[in-house]
Amino acid sequence: DALERKATLCSGHEANFIRRPGYYTTFDVDTIVGLRPRGLQAKDYEVLPNYQMVCEPGQVLGEVRGVFTLDEAARRCNADPRCHFFGLSTSSGLPKLANTLWLCGGDPVFASRYGWLGAGKTRWMPPRVPGQDGLPNPLLADSKDGAVHPP
């Protein structure tokens, strides 16, 4: 609570964004959220926090509102064999788009965007050259808690 200068510590097995009645987003500019790497993982996906998918109109396979976990996003992508990557808006600055999932086909492409979670199926992700491709190191499904180090 920023006004009272108090922190709330939580535990759990996955990131699950708070639903507040009447709000599309849980974003608060006076709040800092920290998650352990395992909170932002999806089996068989590389997850890129603060990266939005770049999905051309012909690649869009679906748009789903009210998605609050990476597990749900991955399940929806896995349900369509054409889905190779997705983007989940958590607090995009556009209230009507918060907690919206876009499913995409084709080659995964991402762009830096605060408040987004981008993820691509590991087998479809391009080869990575850490520090040279402009993307952060992905959070792989077997990442341990603590500092994330390059492979």
Summary of the structure (lengths in Angstrom):
residues: 151
radius of gyration: 15.4
end to end distance: 36.2
largest distance: 48.2
contacts: 379
relative contact order: 0.24
helix: 15%
strand: 25%
